[in-house]
Amino acid sequence: MDARIQPLPFDAATLRGLSEKLLASHHQNNYGGAVKRLNAIRAQLAATPYASTPGFQLNSLKREELIATNSMLLHELYFSTLGGNGQPMEPAMALALAANFGSVERWREEFAAMGKALRGGSGWVLLTFQPREGTLVNQWGADHTHALAGGTPILALDMYEHAYHLDHGAAAGAYVDAFMDNIHWARVYERYQQAVHATSEPFGATQDEAAGSMLLDVRRAGVFEQATTIIPGATWLDPSGVERWASELPAGRDVVVYCVYGHEVGRSTAMRLRAAGLNARYLRGGFDGWQAAGRPLAAKPAVQGAAS
């Protein structure tokens, strides 16, 4: 089946600092060209007698297939990343960036600097979820063949000259700034949720399975501040500081973490703890599911300290 060109997911006339002419050219010629090239390569591969084809020809075809495939996929991610119109970042997305980079500002500084470092050349900067460690990383890619094994890109910055030259000429830095100003954070967050949920599913614990485990409340700091109750025996720890406090947890204990609903905050925290060598799981349904099931609750302690 041939790959199909997907339409732009936003009104190209509404982006700030990126013209409709630039976006139309980028979409039609570079992205559309990659899709057409991929279909042509696939057709040629379908007619290839593999056993009798010289290795150098087969290598060349498969390499071109990889380049065209990743060009198609990364361009679709790039266009999906745009169109935010200044909408604020979801609090849970901000928490994820803070937990992985120290702060949203530190992530933004690193990501933008990586893009500007590619000026005058080509490549991609990708914000990628790395499931082995449950982390978000900024990934450098010099071309379409560079990918983090097992990773799921959730945000893409195209640093090929075709992405900015019509508007900004050689001023790649101005293009990077315009890109950062147009990120559609709702879509980025949705992809982050999907990536975390897909990879963390085996590590869920039922409410009954939480018994006897070290319980960690990892609801976001703002949410916990407003809360009045906690699951009995649980200790609250700020999920944005997981890298710092993970090493303080005792080895050999089963750990169950919970957030509000059992979504990406608890799941990603459990994955990071597992990467640190702890037998950690997340509570399915989170605090809300526990409460809805009529399970016991305790008053939130006045002071929450480190886990012990």
C-alpha positions in Angstrom: 0.0 0.0 0.0 1.4 3.4 -0.9 2.1 6.0 1.8 -0.2 9.0 1.6 0.7 12.6 2.0 -1.0 14.0 5.2 -2.3 17.5 5.1 -0.9 20.3 7.3 -2.6 20.0 10.8 -2.8 23.8 11.1 -3.6 27.0 9.2 -0.3 27.9 7.6 -1.3 31.6 7.5 -1.5 31.8 11.3 2.1 30.9 12.4 4.3 33.7 13.8 7.7 34.0 12.2 7.1 31.3 9.6 5.4 32.3 6.4 2.6 30.5 4.6 4.9 30.4 1.5 7.7 28.7 3.4 5.4 26.2 5.1 3.6 25.3 1.8 7.0 24.8 0.0 8.3 22.7 2.9 5.2 20.6 3.0 4.7 20.1 -0.7 8.2 19.8 -2.0 10.3 18.3 0.9 7.8 16.2 2.8 5.7 15.4 -0.2 8.8 14.5 -2.2 9.9 12.1 0.6 6.5 10.3 0.5 6.6 10.0 -3.3 10.2 8.8 -3.2 9.4 6.2 -0.6 6.6 4.8 -2.7 8.9 4.6 -5.7 11.6 2.8 -3.6 9.0 0.4 -2.2 7.8 -0.4 -5.7 11.3 -1.1 -6.9 12.0 -3.3 -3.8 8.8 -5.3 -4.5 10.2 -6.2 -7.9 13.7 -6.9 -6.7 15.0 -10.5 -7.0 16.9 -10.4 -3.7 18.9 -13.6 -4.1 20.4 -12.5 -7.4 20.7 -8.7 -6.7 24.3 -7.5 -6.1 24.9 -6.5 -2.5 25.9 -3.0 -3.3 22.6 -2.4 -5.1 20.5 -3.9 -2.3 22.4 -1.9 0.3 21.8 1.3 -1.6 18.0 0.6 -2.0 17.5 -0.3 1.6 19.5 2.8 2.7 17.4 5.0 0.5 14.3 3.3 1.9 15.4 4.2 5.4 16.2 7.8 4.5 12.8 8.3 2.8 10.8 6.6 5.6 12.4 8.7 8.3 12.1 11.8 6.3 8.4 11.2 5.9 7.9 10.3 9.6 10.0 13.1 11.0 8.4 15.7 8.7 4.9 14.6 9.9 6.1 14.9 13.5 7.6 18.3 12.7 4.4 19.7 11.2 2.3 18.2 14.0 4.6 20.0 16.5 3.7 23.4 15.0 0.5 25.4 15.4 0.4 26.2 19.1 -0.4 29.9 18.7 1.2 30.6 22.1 -0.9 28.2 24.1 0.7 27.4 27.5 2.3 24.1 28.2 0.3 21.5 30.1 1.4 21.3 33.8 2.1 17.6 33.5 4.3 18.3 30.5 6.2 21.0 32.4 6.7 18.5 35.2 8.1 15.9 32.9 10.6 18.4 31.4 11.6 19.6 34.9 12.1 16.1 36.1 14.4 15.2 33.2 16.2 18.5 32.6 16.0 20.4 35.9 13.5 22.9 34.6 11.5 23.8 31.6 13.9 26.7 31.0 16.9 24.4 31.1 15.2 22.1 28.5 14.4 25.0 26.3 17.9 26.4 26.5 19.5 23.1 25.6 17.0 22.2 22.8 17.3 25.6 21.1 21.1 25.7 21.4 21.3 22.2 19.7 19.2 23.6 16.8 21.3 26.7 16.4 24.5 24.5 16.5 23.2 22.8 13.4 23.0 26.1 11.4 24.7 26.0 8.1 24.4 22.2 7.9 21.5 19.8 8.2 19.8 17.5 10.6 17.2 17.2 13.3 16.8 18.0 17.0 14.3 15.6 18.6 12.8 15.5 22.1 12.6 11.7 22.5 11.1 9.4 25.2 13.7 6.8 26.1 11.7 3.8 27.6 14.7 1.9 29.1 15.2 4.6 31.7 11.8 6.3 31.5 13.4 9.6 30.5 13.1 12.4 28.0 16.2 13.3 26.1 17.2 15.8 23.5 18.6 13.9 20.6 20.9 15.2 17.9 20.6 13.7 14.4 22.8 14.8 11.5 20.4 13.3 9.0 17.4 11.0 8.6 19.3 7.8 9.5 20.0 8.8 13.1 17.5 7.6 15.6 17.7 6.6 19.3 17.2 2.8 19.4 13.9 2.1 21.1 13.1 5.7 21.6 9.9 7.5 20.6 10.3 11.1 19.3 7.6 13.4 20.5 8.8 16.8 19.2 10.9 17.5 16.1 12.9 20.5 14.9 13.9 20.3 11.2 17.3 22.0 10.8 17.7 21.4 7.0 18.0 24.7 5.2 14.7 24.1 3.3 12.9 24.5 6.6 13.9 28.2 7.0 15.8 29.7 4.1 12.9 31.3 2.3 12.0 33.3 5.4 15.3 33.7 7.3 18.1 33.2 4.8 21.2 32.2 6.7 19.7 33.4 10.0 19.0 29.9 11.4 18.9 31.2 15.0 15.8 33.4 14.2 14.1 30.4 12.7 14.8 28.3 15.8 13.3 31.1 18.0 10.2 31.2 15.7 9.8 27.4 15.9 10.0 27.5 19.7 7.3 30.1 19.8 4.9 28.0 17.7 5.1 24.6 19.5 1.7 22.9 19.9 2.2 21.7 23.4 -1.1 19.8 23.6 -0.1 17.5 20.8 3.4 17.1 22.3 1.9 16.1 25.6 -0.5 13.7 24.0 2.4 11.9 22.3 4.3 11.9 25.5 1.3 10.3 27.3 1.0 7.6 24.6 4.7 6.8 24.7 4.7 6.4 28.5 1.5 4.4 28.6 2.6 2.0 25.8 5.9 1.1 27.5 4.9 1.2 31.2 1.8 -1.1 31.0 3.6 -4.2 32.3 4.7 -2.4 35.5 1.2 -1.7 36.9 0.2 -2.8 40.4 -3.4 -3.4 41.5 -4.7 -2.0 44.7 -4.4 -5.3 46.4 -0.8 -5.8 45.1 0.2 -2.5 46.8 -0.2 -4.0 50.2 3.2 -4.6 51.9 5.0 -2.3 49.5 6.7 1.0 50.2 4.0 3.5 49.0 5.2 6.7 47.5 2.8 9.6 46.7 4.2 11.3 43.6 1.3 13.7 42.9 2.5 16.9 41.4 3.6 19.4 44.1 0.7 21.8 43.3 -1.8 19.0 43.4 -0.4 17.6 46.7 -0.4 21.0 48.2 -4.2 21.3 47.8 -4.9 17.7 48.9 -6.2 16.9 52.4 -5.8 13.1 52.3 -3.2 10.5 51.4 -3.2 6.7 51.1 -2.3 5.3 54.6 1.4 4.6 55.0 2.4 6.6 51.9 5.2 9.2 51.8 5.0 12.2 49.4 8.0 12.9 47.3 8.2 15.5 44.6 8.2 13.7 41.2 10.2 16.5 39.6 13.1 15.6 42.0 13.1 11.8 41.3 16.7 11.9 40.0 17.8 13.3 43.4 15.8 11.1 45.8 15.8 7.8 44.0 19.2 7.0 45.4 17.9 7.5 48.9 15.3 4.7 48.7 16.3 1.4 50.3 17.2 -1.4 47.9 15.4 -4.6 48.2 12.0 -3.1 49.0 9.0 -3.4 46.6 7.9 0.2 45.7 4.6 1.3 44.4 4.1 4.9 43.4 0.9 6.7 42.7 -0.2 9.9 41.1 -3.7 11.2 40.7 -5.1 8.9 38.0 -2.3 6.4 37.3 -1.2 8.2 34.2 2.2 9.4 33.0 3.4 11.0 36.2 3.3 7.8 38.3 4.2 5.6 35.3 7.3 7.5 34.3 8.4 7.9 37.9 8.1 4.1 38.3 10.1 3.5 35.1 12.9 5.8 36.3 13.0 4.0 39.6 13.2 0.7 37.9 16.2 2.0 35.8 17.8 2.9 39.1 17.6 -0.8 40.2 14.5 -0.7 42.3 11.5 -3.0 42.0 9.1 -0.2 41.4 5.6 -0.2 40.0 2.8 2.3 39.6 -0.6 2.0 41.1 -3.3 1.4 38.5 -6.0 4.0 38.7 -3.8 6.1 41.0 -5.2 8.0 44.0 -8.5 8.6 42.3 -9.1 4.9 41.7 -8.2 4.0 45.2 -10.6 6.6 46.6 -13.4 5.5 44.1 -13.0 1.9 45.3 -13.8 3.0 48.9 -10.3 2.1 50.1 -9.1 3.8 53.4 -7.6 7.2 53.4 -5.6 9.1 56.0 -5.3 12.8 56.7 -2.3 14.3 55.0 0.5 14.8 57.4 1.6 18.4 58.1 5.1 17.7 57.1 6.4 15.1 54.6 10.0 14.0 54.8 12.2 11.6 52.9 11.2 8.0 52.4 12.8 5.5 54.8 
